[in-house]
Amino acid sequence: MLFEMGEQIREARKKRHVSQAEVANALGMSRTTIGQIENGTVQEIGVRKLIRVLEFFNLELRVRSAGKPPTLDELRKEDR
């Protein structure tokens, strides 16, 4: 789950043509933390910090039941 979220954050960052360092500077975080989030290897990250990163890229965090298949809307969003 963290790996998939990190991939989406990386894709959003690359679409905006900003570096990890630029994101880190804008959010008051370290470049290392941004890299770890993108790689899904971050050890500890607070929800507020994660939400700041997601909001920076106009992304949102969604919660659904584990093991439940994705909805049609979720599948359509993945194709974009």
DSSP file (Angstrom, degrees, kcal/mol; ACC not computed):
  #  RESIDUE AA STRUCTURE BP1 BP2  ACC     N-H-->O    O-->H-N    N-H-->O    O-->H-N    TCO  KAPPA ALPHA  PHI   PSI    X-CA   Y-CA   Z-CA
    1    1 A M     >        0   0    0      0, 0.0     4,-2.3     0, 0.0     5,-0.2   0.000 360.0 360.0 360.0 -47.2    0.0    0.0    0.0
    2    2 A L  H  >  +     0   0    0      1,-0.2     4,-2.6     2,-0.2    38,-0.2   0.877 360.0  52.9 -64.5 -36.1    2.8    2.5    0.9
    3    3 A F  H  > S+     0   0    0     37,-0.2     4,-2.2     2,-0.2    -1,-0.2   0.930 110.2  46.7 -64.4 -45.1    4.7    1.5   -2.2
    4    4 A E  H  > S+     0   0    0      2,-0.2     4,-1.9     1,-0.2    -2,-0.2   0.904 113.1  48.9 -64.1 -41.4    1.6    2.2   -4.5
    5    5 A M  H  X S+     0   0    0     -4,-2.3     4,-2.2     1,-0.2    -1,-0.2   0.918 110.5  51.7 -63.6 -43.0    0.9    5.5   -2.8
    6    6 A G  H  X S+     0   0    0     -4,-2.6     4,-2.7     1,-0.2    -2,-0.2   0.883 106.8  53.4 -61.1 -39.5    4.6    6.5   -3.2
    7    7 A E  H  X S+     0   0    0     -4,-2.2     4,-2.6     2,-0.2    -1,-0.2   0.906 109.1  48.8 -62.1 -41.4    4.4    5.7   -6.9
    8    8 A Q  H  X S+     0   0    0     -4,-1.9     4,-2.3     2,-0.2    -2,-0.2   0.885 111.3  49.5 -66.9 -37.8    1.4    7.9   -7.3
    9    9 A I  H  X S+     0   0    0     -4,-2.2     4,-2.4     2,-0.2    -2,-0.2   0.925 111.3  49.5 -65.6 -43.9    3.1   10.7   -5.5
   10   10 A R  H  X S+     0   0    0     -4,-2.7     4,-2.6     2,-0.2    -2,-0.2   0.928 110.9  49.7 -60.5 -45.6    6.3   10.3   -7.6
   11   11 A E  H  X S+     0   0    0     -4,-2.6     4,-2.2     1,-0.2    -1,-0.2   0.916 111.4  48.9 -59.7 -43.8    4.2   10.4  -10.8
   12   12 A A  H  X S+     0   0    0     -4,-2.3     4,-1.5     2,-0.2    -1,-0.2   0.896 111.3  50.3 -63.2 -40.1    2.4   13.5   -9.6
   13   13 A R  H  <>S+     0   0    0     -4,-2.4     5,-1.7     1,-0.2     4,-0.5   0.927 111.0  47.9 -64.2 -44.7    5.7   15.2   -8.8
   14   14 A K  H ><5S+     0   0    0     -4,-2.6     3,-0.8     1,-0.2    -1,-0.2   0.865 107.6  55.7 -66.4 -35.7    7.2   14.3  -12.2
   15   15 A K  H 3<5S+     0   0    0     -4,-2.2    -1,-0.2     1,-0.2    -2,-0.2   0.844 109.6  47.2 -63.4 -32.7    4.1   15.7  -14.0
   16   16 A R  T 3<5S-     0   0    0     -4,-1.5    -1,-0.2    -3,-0.2    -2,-0.2   0.513 109.8-129.0 -85.1  -5.3    4.6   19.0  -12.2
   17   17 A H  T < 5 +     0   0    0     -3,-0.8     2,-0.4    -4,-0.5    -3,-0.2   0.917  60.1 136.9  57.4  47.7    8.3   18.9  -13.1
   18   18 A V      < -     0   0    0     -5,-1.7    -1,-0.2     3,-0.0    -2,-0.1  -0.931  49.5-124.5-121.7 150.1    9.5   19.6   -9.6
   19   19 A S     >  -     0   0    0     -2,-0.4     4,-2.0     1,-0.1     5,-0.2  -0.398  25.7-110.9 -85.5 165.3   12.4   17.9   -7.8
   20   20 A Q  H  > S+     0   0    0      1,-0.2     4,-2.9     2,-0.2     5,-0.2   0.887 120.8  54.9 -60.0 -38.5   12.2   16.1   -4.5
   21   21 A A  H  > S+     0   0    0      1,-0.2     4,-2.5     2,-0.2    -1,-0.2   0.888 106.2  50.3 -64.4 -38.9   14.2   18.9   -3.0
   22   22 A E  H  > S+     0   0    0      2,-0.2     4,-2.2     1,-0.2    -1,-0.2   0.902 112.7  46.4 -66.4 -40.6   11.7   21.5   -4.2
   23   23 A V  H  X S+     0   0    0     -4,-2.0     4,-1.9     2,-0.2    -2,-0.2   0.945 113.0  49.8 -63.9 -48.1    8.8   19.5   -2.7
   24   24 A A  H  X>S+     0   0    0     -4,-2.9     5,-2.7     1,-0.2     4,-1.0   0.913 111.7  48.2 -58.1 -44.7   10.8   19.1    0.6
   25   25 A N  H ><5S+     0   0    0     -4,-2.5     3,-0.5     1,-0.2    -1,-0.2   0.912 111.0  50.2 -63.4 -43.5   11.6   22.8    0.7
   26   26 A A  H 3<5S+     0   0    0     -4,-2.2    -1,-0.2     1,-0.2    -2,-0.2   0.822 118.8  38.5 -64.5 -31.2    8.0   23.8    0.1
   27   27 A L  H 3<5S-     0   0    0     -4,-1.9    -1,-0.2    -5,-0.1    -2,-0.2   0.446 110.1-115.8-101.5  -1.8    6.7   21.5    2.8
   28   28 A G  T <<5S+     0   0    0     -4,-1.0     2,-0.2    -3,-0.5    -3,-0.2   0.857  76.1 119.2  70.4  34.8    9.4   22.0    5.4
   29   29 A M      < -     0   0    0     -5,-2.7    -1,-0.3    -6,-0.2     2,-0.2  -0.707  68.1 -94.3-121.1 173.7   10.6   18.3    5.1
   30   30 A S     >  -     0   0    0     -2,-0.2     4,-1.8     1,-0.1     5,-0.1  -0.615  25.0-125.4 -88.4 153.3   13.8   16.7    4.1
   31   31 A R  H  > S+     0   0    0     -2,-0.2     4,-2.5     1,-0.2     5,-0.2   0.854 112.8  59.6 -61.7 -34.6   14.5   15.5    0.6
   32   32 A T  H  > S+     0   0    0      1,-0.2     4,-2.5     2,-0.2    -1,-0.2   0.907 103.0  50.6 -60.6 -43.0   15.3   12.1    2.1
   33   33 A T  H  > S+     0   0    0      2,-0.2     4,-2.4     1,-0.2    -1,-0.2   0.921 110.1  49.4 -61.9 -44.4   11.8   11.9    3.6
   34   34 A I  H  X S+     0   0    0     -4,-1.8     4,-2.4     1,-0.2    -2,-0.2   0.921 111.9  49.4 -61.5 -43.3   10.2   12.7    0.3
   35   35 A G  H  X S+     0   0    0     -4,-2.5     4,-2.0     1,-0.2    -2,-0.2   0.901 110.8  49.3 -62.0 -41.6   12.4   10.0   -1.4
   36   36 A Q  H  X>S+     0   0    0     -4,-2.5     5,-2.2     2,-0.2     6,-1.1   0.877 109.9  51.3 -67.0 -37.0   11.4    7.5    1.2
   37   37 A I  H ><5S+     0   0    0     -4,-2.4     3,-0.8     1,-0.2    -2,-0.2   0.944 111.2  47.9 -62.9 -46.7    7.7    8.3    0.8
   38   38 A E  H 3<5S+     0   0    0     -4,-2.4    -2,-0.2     1,-0.2    -1,-0.2   0.846 115.0  45.5 -62.7 -34.3    8.0    7.8   -3.0
   39   39 A N  H 3<5S-     0   0    0     -4,-2.0    -1,-0.2    -5,-0.2    -2,-0.2   0.539 108.9-122.8 -86.7  -7.0    9.9    4.5   -2.5
   40   40 A G  T <<5S+     0   0    0     -4,-0.8   -37,-0.2    -3,-0.8    -3,-0.2   0.740  84.6 109.3  72.1  22.6    7.5    3.2    0.1
   41   41 A T      < +     0   0    0     -5,-2.2    -4,-0.2    -6,-0.2    -5,-0.1   0.326  32.9 131.8-112.7   5.9   10.3    2.8    2.6
   42   42 A V        -     0   0    0     -6,-1.1     3,-0.2     1,-0.1    -9,-0.0  -0.404  44.4-155.2 -63.0 131.9    9.6    5.6    5.0
   43   43 A Q  S    S+     0   0    0      1,-0.3     2,-0.4    -2,-0.1    -1,-0.1   0.933  73.4   6.2 -76.1 -48.3    9.8    4.2    8.6
   44   44 A E        +     0   0    0      2,-0.0     2,-0.3     0, 0.0    -1,-0.3  -0.997  64.8 164.3-140.5 131.1    7.5    6.6   10.4
   45   45 A I        -     0   0    0     -2,-0.4     2,-0.1    -3,-0.2    -3,-0.0  -0.962  31.6-126.3-147.6 131.4    5.4    9.4    9.0
   46   46 A G     >  -     0   0    0     -2,-0.3     4,-2.3     1,-0.1     5,-0.2  -0.385  22.6-119.8 -73.6 154.0    2.6   11.2   10.7
   47   47 A V  H  > S+     0   0    0      1,-0.2     4,-2.8     2,-0.2     5,-0.2   0.897 113.6  53.8 -60.6 -41.6   -0.8   11.5    9.1
   48   48 A R  H  > S+     0   0    0      1,-0.2     4,-2.0     2,-0.2    -1,-0.2   0.903 109.2  48.1 -61.9 -40.6   -0.7   15.3    9.0
   49   49 A K  H  > S+     0   0    0      2,-0.2     4,-1.9     1,-0.2    -1,-0.2   0.919 112.3  48.8 -66.0 -43.1    2.7   15.2    7.2
   50   50 A L  H  X S+     0   0    0     -4,-2.3     4,-2.5     1,-0.2    -2,-0.2   0.908 110.0  51.7 -62.9 -42.5    1.4   12.6    4.7
   51   51 A I  H  X S+     0   0    0     -4,-2.8     4,-3.0     1,-0.2    -1,-0.2   0.881 106.3  54.7 -63.7 -37.7   -1.8   14.7    4.1
   52   52 A R  H  X S+     0   0    0     -4,-2.0     4,-2.0     2,-0.2    -1,-0.2   0.914 109.5  47.6 -60.1 -42.7    0.4   17.8    3.4
   53   53 A V  H  X S+     0   0    0     -4,-1.9     4,-1.1     2,-0.2    -2,-0.2   0.943 113.7  47.0 -63.5 -47.1    2.3   15.9    0.7
   54   54 A L  H ><>S+     0   0    0     -4,-2.5     5,-3.1     1,-0.2     3,-0.6   0.917 111.9  49.9 -61.8 -44.0   -0.9   14.6   -0.8
   55   55 A E  H ><5S+     0   0    0     -4,-3.0     3,-1.5     1,-0.2    -1,-0.2   0.858 101.9  62.5 -63.6 -35.1   -2.5   18.1   -0.8
   56   56 A F  H 3<5S+     0   0    0     -4,-2.0    -1,-0.2     1,-0.3    -2,-0.2   0.857 112.9  36.6 -56.4 -35.2    0.6   19.6   -2.4
   57   57 A F  T <<5S-     0   0    0     -4,-1.1    -1,-0.3    -3,-0.6    -2,-0.2   0.232 117.0-111.5-102.3  12.1   -0.1   17.3   -5.4
   58   58 A N  T < 5S+     0   0    0     -3,-1.5     2,-0.3     1,-0.2    -3,-0.2   0.898  74.5 135.1  57.6  42.5   -3.9   17.7   -5.2
   59   59 A L      < -     0   0    0     -5,-3.1     2,-0.3    -8,-0.2    -1,-0.2  -0.740  40.1-150.1-112.0 164.3   -4.2   14.0   -4.2
   60   60 A E        -     0   0    0     -2,-0.3     2,-0.5    -3,-0.1    -9,-0.0  -0.962  14.0-122.3-137.2 156.8   -6.4   12.6   -1.4
   61   61 A L        -     0   0    0     -2,-0.3     2,-0.3   -10,-0.0   -10,-0.0  -0.833  29.6-168.0 -97.1 130.0   -6.2    9.6    0.9
   62   62 A R        -     0   0    0     -2,-0.5     2,-0.4     2,-0.0    -2,-0.0  -0.909   8.6-150.0-120.6 149.5   -9.2    7.2    0.7
   63   63 A V        +     0   0    0     -2,-0.3     2,-0.3     3,-0.0    -2,-0.0  -0.960  24.0 157.6-119.5 133.8  -10.1    4.4    3.1
   64   64 A R        -     0   0    0     -2,-0.4     3,-0.1     4,-0.0     2,-0.0  -0.956  49.4 -72.9-146.9 165.7  -12.0    1.2    2.1
   65   65 A S    >   -     0   0    0     -2,-0.3     3,-1.4     1,-0.1     2,-0.1  -0.331  55.4-107.7 -62.6 137.0  -12.4   -2.3    3.4
   66   66 A A  T 3  S+     0   0    0      1,-0.2    -1,-0.1    -2,-0.0    -3,-0.0  -0.386 101.8  16.1 -65.0 140.1   -9.3   -4.5    3.0
   67   67 A G  T 3  S+     0   0    0      1,-0.3    -1,-0.2    -2,-0.1    -2,-0.1   0.359  91.4 131.8  80.1  -6.8   -9.6   -7.2    0.4
   68   68 A K    <   -     0   0    0     -3,-1.4    -1,-0.3     1,-0.1     3,-0.1  -0.620  63.5-113.0 -78.8 134.2  -12.6   -5.5   -1.2
   69   69 A P        -     0   0    0      0, 0.0    -4,-0.1     0, 0.0    -1,-0.1  -0.299  40.5 -93.3 -65.3 152.7  -12.3   -5.2   -5.0
   70   70 A P        -     0   0    0      0, 0.0     2,-0.1     0, 0.0    -6,-0.0  -0.265  40.4-114.1 -65.0 152.1  -12.0   -1.6   -6.3
   71   71 A T     >  -     0   0    0      1,-0.1     4,-2.2    -3,-0.1     5,-0.2  -0.343  28.0-105.9 -78.0 166.9  -15.1    0.2   -7.4
   72   72 A L  H  > S+     0   0    0      1,-0.2     4,-2.3     2,-0.2     5,-0.2   0.888 122.8  53.8 -60.8 -39.6  -15.7    1.2  -11.0
   73   73 A D  H  > S+     0   0    0      2,-0.2     4,-2.1     1,-0.2    -1,-0.2   0.905 107.6  50.2 -61.6 -41.7  -14.9    4.8  -10.2
   74   74 A E  H  > S+     0   0    0      1,-0.2     4,-1.5     2,-0.2    -2,-0.2   0.902 110.9  49.0 -63.8 -40.9  -11.6    3.7   -8.7
   75   75 A L  H  X S+     0   0    0     -4,-2.2     4,-1.1     1,-0.2    -2,-0.2   0.895 109.9  51.6 -65.8 -39.6  -10.7    1.7  -11.8
   76   76 A R  H  X S+     0   0    0     -4,-2.3     4,-0.5     1,-0.2     3,-0.4   0.894 107.6  52.5 -63.8 -39.4  -11.6    4.6  -14.1
   77   77 A K  H >< S+     0   0    0     -4,-2.1     3,-0.8     1,-0.2    -1,-0.2   0.840 104.1  57.2 -65.7 -32.7   -9.4    7.0  -12.1
   78   78 A E  H 3< S+     0   0    0     -4,-1.5    -1,-0.2     1,-0.2    -2,-0.2   0.819 101.0  57.8 -67.3 -29.4   -6.4    4.5  -12.5
   79   79 A D  H 3<        0   0    0     -4,-1.1    -1,-0.2    -3,-0.4    -2,-0.2   0.645 360.0 360.0 -75.4 -14.7   -6.8    4.7  -16.2
   80   80 A R    <<        0   0    0     -3,-0.8    -1,-0.2    -4,-0.5    -2,-0.1   0.487 360.0 360.0 -73.3 360.0   -6.3    8.5  -16.3
